[in-house]
Amino acid sequence: MHVLFIIDPLPSLKAYKDSSVAMMRALHKRGHVISIALQSDLYVEQGRVKVRAQPIQLDMTADLHAQSWWTQPENAAETEVGHFDAVLMRKDPPFDMEYLYSTHLLETAQKQGARVFNSGSAIRNHPEKLAITEFSEFTAPTLITSTMSRLKAFHALHGDIIVKPLDGMGGTGIFRIMDGDPNVNAILETLTVDQTQTIMAQKYIPEIVQGDKRILLIDGKPVPYALARIPLAGETRGNLAAGGRGVARKLSEHDLAIANRIGPILRERGLLLVGLDVIGDYVTEINVTSPTCFVEITEQTDFDVADHFAAALEKAAAV
């Protein structure tokens, strides 16, 4: 296959632990050709969705801590998105207006024959924090609002809550508000921008000290290991970007029950790859833009996540 990655600039990636790079390397091992493009390289001309795509060659012996793991053997080419056998949308959040426009372009490209994973419409229709509301049987008490009075009432009811913006990633903008916190008004005013932006509030889940588990769903089925991202001492965020430590663990029976309930539903909606964030017994987010943790799970277990994903992509692109 010729696979197109829509991605952030390659020099900005930490290749030694980046899941997109792991995907590229797995696909390369299986004999596939890789091209890359930035989100800004997508465009429409005379009704056709096109892209300026750069072919790359991977050096499988290179040090992934250096920038020598890829080269550009030829100039970028401009072609229709449907020219590729598979297109992987792996642009990191934030999910801003440019990202929204890209999902529309990719949806149109699919109507013109492109094979896009995850699909543009599926990404757009599953905001990563809002998506959990469909599966409330697996969530802790949750409130989504921009109204101060509702947020303060929720805090008064539960005493210890987590509040966060709907468009953040890597643990940015997440606050824990405990009972009697003197900064509650300031935190809520800041996050809601004086009640003009909607945020999420959730009852604090004490099991966070045991790790915020990332469960990967590939083609609707769970990878057998989760990565528990364990917070630093005194920290409430397990995100690796916030200093959390990743430990691979086999899925529990409850993890499997969650994955087997949610996975097939999201698969039917065009989501080949999903990352469920689970704390204790509760789903806290459903990641669909660029789920990660491939490398950490692979390095600590006998399961090659990237190769498994590459096999699933081959199957999905052939349908």
Contacts in CASP RR format, 6 or more apart in sequence:
PFRMAT RR
TARGET T0000
AUTHOR 0000-0000-0000
METHOD contacts of the structure
MODEL  1
MHVLFIIDPLPSLKAYKDSSVAMMRALHKRGHVISIALQSDLYVEQGRVK
VRAQPIQLDMTADLHAQSWWTQPENAAETEVGHFDAVLMRKDPPFDMEYL
YSTHLLETAQKQGARVFNSGSAIRNHPEKLAITEFSEFTAPTLITSTMSR
LKAFHALHGDIIVKPLDGMGGTGIFRIMDGDPNVNAILETLTVDQTQTIM
AQKYIPEIVQGDKRILLIDGKPVPYALARIPLAGETRGNLAAGGRGVARK
LSEHDLAIANRIGPILRERGLLLVGLDVIGDYVTEINVTSPTCFVEITEQ
TDFDVADHFAAALEKAAAV
1 27 0 8 1.000
1 32 0 8 1.000
1 33 0 8 1.000
1 84 0 8 1.000
1 85 0 8 1.000
1 86 0 8 1.000
1 313 0 8 1.000
1 314 0 8 1.000
1 317 0 8 1.000
2 32 0 8 1.000
2 33 0 8 1.000
2 35 0 8 1.000
2 83 0 8 1.000
2 84 0 8 1.000
2 85 0 8 1.000
3 27 0 8 1.000
3 32 0 8 1.000
3 33 0 8 1.000
3 34 0 8 1.000
3 35 0 8 1.000
3 84 0 8 1.000
3 85 0 8 1.000
3 86 0 8 1.000
3 87 0 8 1.000
3 88 0 8 1.000
3 313 0 8 1.000
4 35 0 8 1.000
4 36 0 8 1.000
4 37 0 8 1.000
4 51 0 8 1.000
4 53 0 8 1.000
4 81 0 8 1.000
4 84 0 8 1.000
4 86 0 8 1.000
4 87 0 8 1.000
4 88 0 8 1.000
5 20 0 8 1.000
5 23 0 8 1.000
5 24 0 8 1.000
5 34 0 8 1.000
5 35 0 8 1.000
5 36 0 8 1.000
5 37 0 8 1.000
5 88 0 8 1.000
5 90 0 8 1.000
6 36 0 8 1.000
6 37 0 8 1.000
6 38 0 8 1.000
6 39 0 8 1.000
6 41 0 8 1.000
6 42 0 8 1.000
6 51 0 8 1.000
6 87 0 8 1.000
6 88 0 8 1.000
6 89 0 8 1.000
6 90 0 8 1.000
6 91 0 8 1.000
6 102 0 8 1.000
6 106 0 8 1.000
7 13 0 8 1.000
7 20 0 8 1.000
7 36 0 8 1.000
7 37 0 8 1.000
7 38 0 8 1.000
7 88 0 8 1.000
7 90 0 8 1.000
7 91 0 8 1.000
8 38 0 8 1.000
8 91 0 8 1.000
8 92 0 8 1.000
9 38 0 8 1.000
10 36 0 8 1.000
10 56 0 8 1.000
10 70 0 8 1.000
11 67 0 8 1.000
13 20 0 8 1.000
13 21 0 8 1.000
15 21 0 8 1.000
15 64 0 8 1.000
15 65 0 8 1.000
15 69 0 8 1.000
16 64 0 8 1.000
16 65 0 8 1.000
16 295 0 8 1.000
17 295 0 8 1.000
17 296 0 8 1.000
18 292 0 8 1.000
18 295 0 8 1.000
19 290 0 8 1.000
19 291 0 8 1.000
19 292 0 8 1.000
19 293 0 8 1.000
19 294 0 8 1.000
19 295 0 8 1.000
19 305 0 8 1.000
19 306 0 8 1.000
20 88 0 8 1.000
20 90 0 8 1.000
20 290 0 8 1.000
21 64 0 8 1.000
21 69 0 8 1.000
22 294 0 8 1.000
22 295 0 8 1.000
22 298 0 8 1.000
22 305 0 8 1.000
22 306 0 8 1.000
23 88 0 8 1.000
23 90 0 8 1.000
23 294 0 8 1.000
23 306 0 8 1.000
23 309 0 8 1.000
23 310 0 8 1.000
24 34 0 8 1.000
24 58 0 8 1.000
25 58 0 8 1.000
25 60 0 8 1.000
25 306 0 8 1.000
26 304 0 8 1.000
26 306 0 8 1.000
26 307 0 8 1.000
26 309 0 8 1.000
26 310 0 8 1.000
27 34 0 8 1.000
27 310 0 8 1.000
27 313 0 8 1.000
28 34 0 8 1.000
28 58 0 8 1.000
28 60 0 8 1.000
29 60 0 8 1.000
29 307 0 8 1.000
29 310 0 8 1.000
30 307 0 8 1.000
30 310 0 8 1.000
30 311 0 8 1.000
30 314 0 8 1.000
32 310 0 8 1.000
33 55 0 8 1.000
34 55 0 8 1.000
34 56 0 8 1.000
34 58 0 8 1.000
35 53 0 8 1.000
35 54 0 8 1.000
35 55 0 8 1.000
35 56 0 8 1.000
35 84 0 8 1.000
36 53 0 8 1.000
36 54 0 8 1.000
36 56 0 8 1.000
37 51 0 8 1.000
37 52 0 8 1.000
37 53 0 8 1.000
37 54 0 8 1.000
39 91 0 8 1.000
39 98 0 8 1.000
39 99 0 8 1.000
39 102 0 8 1.000
40 98 0 8 1.000
41 51 0 8 1.000
41 52 0 8 1.000
41 53 0 8 1.000
42 49 0 8 1.000
42 50 0 8 1.000
42 51 0 8 1.000
42 81 0 8 1.000
42 102 0 8 1.000
42 105 0 8 1.000
42 106 0 8 1.000
43 49 0 8 1.000
43 50 0 8 1.000
43 51 0 8 1.000
43 52 0 8 1.000
43 105 0 8 1.000
44 50 0 8 1.000
44 105 0 8 1.000
44 108 0 8 1.000
48 80 0 8 1.000
48 112 0 8 1.000
49 80 0 8 1.000
49 81 0 8 1.000
49 82 0 8 1.000
49 105 0 8 1.000
49 106 0 8 1.000
49 108 0 8 1.000
49 109 0 8 1.000
49 112 0 8 1.000
49 114 0 8 1.000
50 78 0 8 1.000
50 79 0 8 1.000
50 80 0 8 1.000
50 81 0 8 1.000
51 78 0 8 1.000
51 79 0 8 1.000
51 80 0 8 1.000
51 81 0 8 1.000
52 76 0 8 1.000
52 77 0 8 1.000
52 78 0 8 1.000
53 76 0 8 1.000
53 77 0 8 1.000
53 78 0 8 1.000
53 79 0 8 1.000
53 84 0 8 1.000
54 72 0 8 1.000
54 76 0 8 1.000
55 72 0 8 1.000
55 73 0 8 1.000
55 74 0 8 1.000
55 76 0 8 1.000
55 77 0 8 1.000
56 70 0 8 1.000
56 71 0 8 1.000
56 72 0 8 1.000
56 73 0 8 1.000
57 70 0 8 1.000
57 71 0 8 1.000
57 72 0 8 1.000
57 73 0 8 1.000
58 69 0 8 1.000
58 70 0 8 1.000
59 68 0 8 1.000
59 69 0 8 1.000
59 70 0 8 1.000
59 71 0 8 1.000
62 68 0 8 1.000
62 69 0 8 1.000
63 69 0 8 1.000
80 109 0 8 1.000
80 112 0 8 1.000
80 114 0 8 1.000
81 87 0 8 1.000
81 105 0 8 1.000
81 106 0 8 1.000
81 109 0 8 1.000
81 112 0 8 1.000
81 114 0 8 1.000
81 116 0 8 1.000
82 109 0 8 1.000
82 112 0 8 1.000
82 113 0 8 1.000
82 114 0 8 1.000
82 115 0 8 1.000
84 114 0 8 1.000
84 115 0 8 1.000
85 115 0 8 1.000
85 317 0 8 1.000
86 115 0 8 1.000
86 116 0 8 1.000
86 117 0 8 1.000
86 313 0 8 1.000
86 316 0 8 1.000
86 317 0 8 1.000
87 106 0 8 1.000
87 109 0 8 1.000
87 114 0 8 1.000
87 115 0 8 1.000
87 116 0 8 1.000
87 117 0 8 1.000
88 117 0 8 1.000
88 313 0 8 1.000
89 102 0 8 1.000
89 103 0 8 1.000
89 106 0 8 1.000
89 116 0 8 1.000
89 117 0 8 1.000
89 118 0 8 1.000
89 120 0 8 1.000
89 123 0 8 1.000
89 289 0 8 1.000
89 290 0 8 1.000
90 290 0 8 1.000
91 99 0 8 1.000
91 102 0 8 1.000
91 289 0 8 1.000
91 290 0 8 1.000
92 169 0 8 1.000
92 289 0 8 1.000
92 290 0 8 1.000
93 99 0 8 1.000
93 128 0 8 1.000
93 167 0 8 1.000
93 168 0 8 1.000
93 169 0 8 1.000
93 289 0 8 1.000
93 290 0 8 1.000
94 167 0 8 1.000
94 168 0 8 1.000
94 169 0 8 1.000
95 127 0 8 1.000
95 128 0 8 1.000
95 167 0 8 1.000
95 289 0 8 1.000
96 167 0 8 1.000
99 289 0 8 1.000
100 124 0 8 1.000
102 120 0 8 1.000
103 120 0 8 1.000
103 121 0 8 1.000
103 123 0 8 1.000
103 124 0 8 1.000
104 120 0 8 1.000
104 124 0 8 1.000
106 114 0 8 1.000
106 116 0 8 1.000
106 119 0 8 1.000
106 120 0 8 1.000
107 119 0 8 1.000
107 120 0 8 1.000
107 121 0 8 1.000
107 124 0 8 1.000
109 116 0 8 1.000
110 116 0 8 1.000
110 119 0 8 1.000
110 120 0 8 1.000
110 121 0 8 1.000
115 316 0 8 1.000
115 317 0 8 1.000
117 270 0 8 1.000
117 272 0 8 1.000
117 273 0 8 1.000
117 313 0 8 1.000
117 316 0 8 1.000
117 317 0 8 1.000
118 270 0 8 1.000
118 271 0 8 1.000
118 272 0 8 1.000
118 273 0 8 1.000
118 288 0 8 1.000
118 289 0 8 1.000
119 269 0 8 1.000
119 270 0 8 1.000
119 271 0 8 1.000
122 266 0 8 1.000
122 269 0 8 1.000
122 270 0 8 1.000
122 271 0 8 1.000
122 288 0 8 1.000
123 271 0 8 1.000
123 288 0 8 1.000
123 289 0 8 1.000
125 269 0 8 1.000
126 266 0 8 1.000
126 269 0 8 1.000
126 271 0 8 1.000
126 286 0 8 1.000
126 288 0 8 1.000
127 166 0 8 1.000
128 285 0 8 1.000
128 286 0 8 1.000
128 287 0 8 1.000
128 288 0 8 1.000
128 289 0 8 1.000
129 144 0 8 1.000
129 164 0 8 1.000
129 166 0 8 1.000
129 200 0 8 1.000
129 285 0 8 1.000
130 144 0 8 1.000
130 166 0 8 1.000
130 200 0 8 1.000
131 285 0 8 1.000
131 286 0 8 1.000
131 288 0 8 1.000
132 138 0 8 1.000
132 139 0 8 1.000
132 142 0 8 1.000
132 283 0 8 1.000
132 284 0 8 1.000
132 285 0 8 1.000
132 286 0 8 1.000
133 139 0 8 1.000
133 142 0 8 1.000
133 144 0 8 1.000
135 261 0 8 1.000
135 262 0 8 1.000
135 283 0 8 1.000
136 142 0 8 1.000
138 258 0 8 1.000
138 261 0 8 1.000
138 262 0 8 1.000
138 281 0 8 1.000
138 282 0 8 1.000
138 283 0 8 1.000
139 202 0 8 1.000
139 282 0 8 1.000
139 283 0 8 1.000
139 284 0 8 1.000
140 202 0 8 1.000
140 203 0 8 1.000
140 205 0 8 1.000
140 279 0 8 1.000
140 282 0 8 1.000
140 284 0 8 1.000
141 154 0 8 1.000
141 158 0 8 1.000
141 202 0 8 1.000
141 203 0 8 1.000
142 200 0 8 1.000
142 201 0 8 1.000
142 202 0 8 1.000
142 203 0 8 1.000
143 150 0 8 1.000
143 151 0 8 1.000
143 154 0 8 1.000
143 200 0 8 1.000
143 201 0 8 1.000
143 202 0 8 1.000
144 166 0 8 1.000
144 198 0 8 1.000
144 199 0 8 1.000
144 200 0 8 1.000
144 201 0 8 1.000
145 151 0 8 1.000
145 198 0 8 1.000
145 199 0 8 1.000
145 201 0 8 1.000
146 192 0 8 1.000
146 195 0 8 1.000
146 196 0 8 1.000
146 197 0 8 1.000
146 198 0 8 1.000
146 199 0 8 1.000
147 195 0 8 1.000
148 185 0 8 1.000
148 188 0 8 1.000
148 189 0 8 1.000
148 192 0 8 1.000
148 195 0 8 1.000
151 163 0 8 1.000
151 188 0 8 1.000
151 192 0 8 1.000
151 199 0 8 1.000
151 201 0 8 1.000
152 184 0 8 1.000
152 188 0 8 1.000
154 161 0 8 1.000
154 201 0 8 1.000
155 161 0 8 1.000
155 177 0 8 1.000
155 184 0 8 1.000
155 201 0 8 1.000
158 203 0 8 1.000
158 204 0 8 1.000
159 178 0 8 1.000
159 179 0 8 1.000
160 176 0 8 1.000
160 177 0 8 1.000
160 178 0 8 1.000
160 179 0 8 1.000
160 203 0 8 1.000
160 204 0 8 1.000
161 176 0 8 1.000
161 177 0 8 1.000
161 201 0 8 1.000
161 202 0 8 1.000
161 203 0 8 1.000
161 204 0 8 1.000
162 174 0 8 1.000
162 175 0 8 1.000
162 176 0 8 1.000
162 177 0 8 1.000
162 201 0 8 1.000
162 202 0 8 1.000
162 203 0 8 1.000
162 204 0 8 1.000
162 205 0 8 1.000
162 236 0 8 1.000
163 174 0 8 1.000
163 175 0 8 1.000
163 177 0 8 1.000
163 187 0 8 1.000
163 188 0 8 1.000
163 191 0 8 1.000
163 199 0 8 1.000
163 200 0 8 1.000
163 201 0 8 1.000
163 202 0 8 1.000
164 171 0 8 1.000
164 173 0 8 1.000
164 174 0 8 1.000
164 175 0 8 1.000
164 191 0 8 1.000
164 199 0 8 1.000
164 200 0 8 1.000
165 172 0 8 1.000
165 173 0 8 1.000
165 191 0 8 1.000
165 197 0 8 1.000
165 199 0 8 1.000
165 200 0 8 1.000
166 198 0 8 1.000
166 199 0 8 1.000
166 200 0 8 1.000
169 241 0 8 1.000
170 237 0 8 1.000
170 239 0 8 1.000
170 240 0 8 1.000
170 241 0 8 1.000
170 242 0 8 1.000
171 237 0 8 1.000
171 238 0 8 1.000
171 239 0 8 1.000
171 241 0 8 1.000
171 242 0 8 1.000
173 191 0 8 1.000
174 236 0 8 1.000
174 237 0 8 1.000
175 187 0 8 1.000
175 191 0 8 1.000
176 204 0 8 1.000
176 236 0 8 1.000
177 183 0 8 1.000
177 184 0 8 1.000
177 187 0 8 1.000
178 204 0 8 1.000
181 187 0 8 1.000
188 199 0 8 1.000
189 195 0 8 1.000
191 197 0 8 1.000
191 199 0 8 1.000
192 198 0 8 1.000
192 199 0 8 1.000
202 284 0 8 1.000
204 236 0 8 1.000
205 279 0 8 1.000
205 280 0 8 1.000
205 282 0 8 1.000
205 284 0 8 1.000
207 279 0 8 1.000
207 280 0 8 1.000
207 281 0 8 1.000
208 231 0 8 1.000
208 236 0 8 1.000
208 238 0 8 1.000
208 279 0 8 1.000
209 230 0 8 1.000
209 231 0 8 1.000
210 228 0 8 1.000
210 230 0 8 1.000
210 280 0 8 1.000
211 228 0 8 1.000
211 229 0 8 1.000
211 230 0 8 1.000
211 231 0 8 1.000
211 238 0 8 1.000
211 247 0 8 1.000
211 279 0 8 1.000
212 228 0 8 1.000
212 229 0 8 1.000
212 230 0 8 1.000
212 231 0 8 1.000
212 237 0 8 1.000
212 238 0 8 1.000
212 239 0 8 1.000
212 277 0 8 1.000
212 278 0 8 1.000
212 279 0 8 1.000
212 284 0 8 1.000
213 226 0 8 1.000
213 227 0 8 1.000
213 228 0 8 1.000
213 229 0 8 1.000
213 249 0 8 1.000
213 255 0 8 1.000
213 277 0 8 1.000
213 278 0 8 1.000
213 279 0 8 1.000
213 280 0 8 1.000
214 226 0 8 1.000
214 227 0 8 1.000
214 229 0 8 1.000
214 275 0 8 1.000
214 276 0 8 1.000
214 277 0 8 1.000
214 278 0 8 1.000
214 287 0 8 1.000
214 291 0 8 1.000
214 292 0 8 1.000
214 293 0 8 1.000
215 222 0 8 1.000
215 223 0 8 1.000
215 226 0 8 1.000
215 251 0 8 1.000
215 255 0 8 1.000
215 258 0 8 1.000
215 259 0 8 1.000
215 275 0 8 1.000
215 276 0 8 1.000
215 277 0 8 1.000
215 278 0 8 1.000
216 222 0 8 1.000
216 223 0 8 1.000
216 226 0 8 1.000
216 273 0 8 1.000
216 274 0 8 1.000
216 275 0 8 1.000
216 276 0 8 1.000
216 291 0 8 1.000
216 293 0 8 1.000
216 294 0 8 1.000
216 297 0 8 1.000
216 305 0 8 1.000
217 223 0 8 1.000
217 259 0 8 1.000
217 262 0 8 1.000
217 263 0 8 1.000
217 266 0 8 1.000
217 267 0 8 1.000
217 271 0 8 1.000
217 273 0 8 1.000
217 274 0 8 1.000
217 275 0 8 1.000
217 276 0 8 1.000
218 272 0 8 1.000
218 273 0 8 1.000
218 305 0 8 1.000
218 308 0 8 1.000
218 309 0 8 1.000
218 312 0 8 1.000
219 267 0 8 1.000
219 272 0 8 1.000
219 312 0 8 1.000
219 315 0 8 1.000
219 316 0 8 1.000
220 263 0 8 1.000
220 264 0 8 1.000
220 266 0 8 1.000
220 267 0 8 1.000
220 271 0 8 1.000
220 274 0 8 1.000
221 259 0 8 1.000
221 263 0 8 1.000
222 251 0 8 1.000
222 255 0 8 1.000
222 256 0 8 1.000
222 259 0 8 1.000
222 260 0 8 1.000
222 263 0 8 1.000
223 297 0 8 1.000
223 303 0 8 1.000
223 305 0 8 1.000
223 308 0 8 1.000
224 250 0 8 1.000
224 251 0 8 1.000
224 301 0 8 1.000
224 303 0 8 1.000
225 248 0 8 1.000
225 249 0 8 1.000
225 250 0 8 1.000
225 251 0 8 1.000
225 297 0 8 1.000
225 300 0 8 1.000
225 301 0 8 1.000
225 303 0 8 1.000
226 248 0 8 1.000
226 249 0 8 1.000
226 250 0 8 1.000
226 251 0 8 1.000
226 255 0 8 1.000
226 278 0 8 1.000
226 297 0 8 1.000
227 246 0 8 1.000
227 247 0 8 1.000
227 248 0 8 1.000
227 249 0 8 1.000
227 293 0 8 1.000
227 296 0 8 1.000
227 297 0 8 1.000
228 246 0 8 1.000
228 247 0 8 1.000
228 248 0 8 1.000
228 249 0 8 1.000
229 238 0 8 1.000
229 239 0 8 1.000
229 240 0 8 1.000
229 244 0 8 1.000
229 245 0 8 1.000
229 246 0 8 1.000
230 238 0 8 1.000
230 244 0 8 1.000
230 245 0 8 1.000
230 246 0 8 1.000
230 247 0 8 1.000
231 237 0 8 1.000
231 238 0 8 1.000
231 242 0 8 1.000
231 243 0 8 1.000
231 244 0 8 1.000
232 242 0 8 1.000
232 243 0 8 1.000
232 244 0 8 1.000
232 245 0 8 1.000
235 242 0 8 1.000
235 243 0 8 1.000
235 244 0 8 1.000
237 243 0 8 1.000
237 244 0 8 1.000
238 244 0 8 1.000
240 246 0 8 1.000
240 292 0 8 1.000
240 293 0 8 1.000
240 296 0 8 1.000
246 296 0 8 1.000
247 300 0 8 1.000
248 296 0 8 1.000
248 297 0 8 1.000
248 300 0 8 1.000
248 301 0 8 1.000
251 259 0 8 1.000
254 281 0 8 1.000
255 278 0 8 1.000
258 276 0 8 1.000
258 278 0 8 1.000
258 283 0 8 1.000
259 276 0 8 1.000
262 274 0 8 1.000
262 276 0 8 1.000
262 283 0 8 1.000
262 286 0 8 1.000
263 274 0 8 1.000
266 274 0 8 1.000
266 286 0 8 1.000
266 288 0 8 1.000
271 288 0 8 1.000
272 312 0 8 1.000
272 313 0 8 1.000
272 316 0 8 1.000
273 288 0 8 1.000
273 291 0 8 1.000
273 309 0 8 1.000
274 286 0 8 1.000
274 287 0 8 1.000
274 288 0 8 1.000
274 291 0 8 1.000
275 286 0 8 1.000
275 287 0 8 1.000
275 288 0 8 1.000
275 291 0 8 1.000
276 283 0 8 1.000
276 285 0 8 1.000
276 286 0 8 1.000
276 287 0 8 1.000
277 283 0 8 1.000
277 284 0 8 1.000
277 285 0 8 1.000
277 286 0 8 1.000
277 287 0 8 1.000
278 284 0 8 1.000
293 305 0 8 1.000
294 305 0 8 1.000
294 306 0 8 1.000
294 309 0 8 1.000
295 305 0 8 1.000
295 306 0 8 1.000
297 303 0 8 1.000
297 305 0 8 1.000
298 304 0 8 1.000
298 305 0 8 1.000
298 306 0 8 1.000
END
